[in-house]
Amino acid sequence: MPHSPSQAHKPKIAVSACLLGAPVRYNGGHKASHLCGEVLAEFFDLVPLCPEVAIGLGTPREPIRLVGDPRQPRAVGSVDPTLDVTQALSNYGQRMADELDDICGYIFMQQSPSCGLERVRVYHGRAAERSGRGIHAQAFCSRRPDLPVEEDGRLNDPVLRENFLTRVFAYSAWQDLLRQGLSRRRLTDFHARYKYLLMAHDPLQYKALGALLGSMGNSDPAHIGPRYFSQLMAALKKCATRRTHTNVLQHISGYLKRAISHEDKQEMQHLIAQYRHGIVPLVVPLTLLKHHLRLHPDPYIAQQVYLQPHPERLGLRNAL
């Protein structure tokens, strides 16, 4: 399978330090996350970051908040508005985006004026609207637009959690490819492995990316590769649905039509239908499909990342 729990190396994920239990919040506390600190720590190397401490704000400290134009807010002290750390946070975000060139994802602390990805409070006098983005997060993400990013709170949703970690492992696989050296053959092989995963997330981009590589000809893969990868990551950011998963399950089960009995085909179709109607989770038809593929292997299907886009022990498809 494309991913096994005993990987040669763990992908790296940057995480807001307070989510890993570091006492770096303005009040000297933390926001330790069970998912980040315990579950993910087994599968990833976690890199803790706290931009507010990194730029020299103490712990405990006066809290900062966003003020002004939500599109370009300032980060200032909530008690002393002359304390303006906007540029320092932005500079730190840009520097970390360049230095942490080996991370495959970033989990940010939600609602933080430095780290929140969306709906951060921006104050106009005493009134506030939830329309801002943390200064550090904005600077970091603008430098690394393809990097999978998510907020801790949203990872409580099983669909968003699975989607984020699928993208992290795809990003890690791309980094491995770049280390080997980008060639037309390697790019084509990479796409072949991701075909069914793409079909589940974004059927239109599945066709568009196939066409992009089909027209590659003698083009330099160094030009095509970054464009391909940006479109791939944008496609994978779309959450797969029961309808699109069902379509992929039907496609893959088609490879077994001459190999398994009529009764086995009926059972397979019954479980796929039960999944489509929300009666069983995705892991149920997938497990039966993988069972038949072990007995009747197909080399093309065996390489498909869709069958195992992340380590099985994470149990991410048990709730889909």
Secondary structure in CASP SS format (residue, H / E / C, confidence):
PFRMAT SS
TARGET T0000
AUTHOR 0000-0000-0000
METHOD secondary structure of the structure
MODEL  1
M C 1.00
P C 1.00
H C 1.00
S C 1.00
P C 1.00
S C 1.00
Q C 1.00
A C 1.00
H C 1.00
K C 1.00
P C 1.00
K E 1.00
I E 1.00
A E 1.00
V E 1.00
S E 1.00
A H 1.00
C H 1.00
L H 1.00
L H 1.00
G C 1.00
A C 1.00
P C 1.00
V C 1.00
R C 1.00
Y C 1.00
N C 1.00
G C 1.00
G C 1.00
H C 1.00
K C 1.00
A C 1.00
S C 1.00
H H 1.00
L H 1.00
C H 1.00
G H 1.00
E H 1.00
V H 1.00
L H 1.00
A H 1.00
E H 1.00
F C 1.00
F C 1.00
D E 1.00
L E 1.00
V E 1.00
P E 1.00
L E 1.00
C C 1.00
P H 1.00
E H 1.00
V H 1.00
A H 1.00
I C 1.00
G C 1.00
L C 1.00
G C 1.00
T C 1.00
P C 1.00
R C 1.00
E C 1.00
P C 1.00
I E 1.00
R E 1.00
L E 1.00
V E 1.00
G C 1.00
D C 1.00
P C 1.00
R C 1.00
Q C 1.00
P C 1.00
R E 1.00
A E 1.00
V E 1.00
G E 1.00
S C 1.00
V C 1.00
D C 1.00
P C 1.00
T C 1.00
L C 1.00
D E 1.00
V C 1.00
T H 1.00
Q H 1.00
A H 1.00
L H 1.00
S H 1.00
N H 1.00
Y H 1.00
G H 1.00
Q H 1.00
R H 1.00
M H 1.00
A H 1.00
D H 1.00
E H 1.00
L C 1.00
D C 1.00
D C 1.00
I E 1.00
C E 1.00
G E 1.00
Y E 1.00
I E 1.00
F E 1.00
M C 1.00
Q C 1.00
Q C 1.00
S C 1.00
P C 1.00
S C 1.00
C C 1.00
G C 1.00
L C 1.00
E C 1.00
R C 1.00
V E 1.00
R E 1.00
V E 1.00
Y E 1.00
H E 1.00
G C 1.00
R C 1.00
A E 1.00
A E 1.00
E E 1.00
R E 1.00
S E 1.00
G E 1.00
R C 1.00
G C 1.00
I H 1.00
H H 1.00
A H 1.00
Q H 1.00
A H 1.00
F H 1.00
C H 1.00
S H 1.00
R H 1.00
R C 1.00
P C 1.00
D C 1.00
L C 1.00
P C 1.00
V E 1.00
E E 1.00
E E 1.00
D C 1.00
G H 1.00
R H 1.00
L H 1.00
N H 1.00
D C 1.00
P H 1.00
V H 1.00
L H 1.00
R H 1.00
E H 1.00
N H 1.00
F H 1.00
L H 1.00
T H 1.00
R H 1.00
V H 1.00
F H 1.00
A H 1.00
Y H 1.00
S H 1.00
A H 1.00
W H 1.00
Q H 1.00
D H 1.00
L H 1.00
L H 1.00
R H 1.00
Q H 1.00
G C 1.00
L C 1.00
S C 1.00
R H 1.00
R H 1.00
R H 1.00
L H 1.00
T H 1.00
D H 1.00
F H 1.00
H H 1.00
A H 1.00
R H 1.00
Y H 1.00
K H 1.00
Y H 1.00
L H 1.00
L H 1.00
M H 1.00
A H 1.00
H H 1.00
D C 1.00
P H 1.00
L H 1.00
Q H 1.00
Y H 1.00
K H 1.00
A H 1.00
L H 1.00
G H 1.00
A H 1.00
L H 1.00
L H 1.00
G H 1.00
S C 1.00
M C 1.00
G C 1.00
N C 1.00
S C 1.00
D C 1.00
P H 1.00
A H 1.00
H H 1.00
I H 1.00
G H 1.00
P H 1.00
R H 1.00
Y H 1.00
F H 1.00
S H 1.00
Q H 1.00
L H 1.00
M H 1.00
A H 1.00
A H 1.00
L H 1.00
K H 1.00
K C 1.00
C C 1.00
A C 1.00
T C 1.00
R H 1.00
R H 1.00
T H 1.00
H H 1.00
T H 1.00
N H 1.00
V H 1.00
L H 1.00
Q H 1.00
H H 1.00
I H 1.00
S H 1.00
G H 1.00
Y H 1.00
L H 1.00
K C 1.00
R C 1.00
A C 1.00
I C 1.00
S C 1.00
H H 1.00
E H 1.00
D H 1.00
K H 1.00
Q H 1.00
E H 1.00
M H 1.00
Q H 1.00
H H 1.00
L H 1.00
I H 1.00
A H 1.00
Q H 1.00
Y H 1.00
R H 1.00
H C 1.00
G C 1.00
I C 1.00
V C 1.00
P C 1.00
L C 1.00
V H 1.00
V H 1.00
P H 1.00
L H 1.00
T H 1.00
L H 1.00
L H 1.00
K H 1.00
H H 1.00
H H 1.00
L H 1.00
R H 1.00
L H 1.00
H C 1.00
P C 1.00
D C 1.00
P H 1.00
Y H 1.00
I H 1.00
A H 1.00
Q C 1.00
Q C 1.00
V H 1.00
Y H 1.00
L H 1.00
Q C 1.00
P C 1.00
H C 1.00
P C 1.00
E H 1.00
R H 1.00
L H 1.00
G C 1.00
L C 1.00
R C 1.00
N C 1.00
A C 1.00
L C 1.00
END
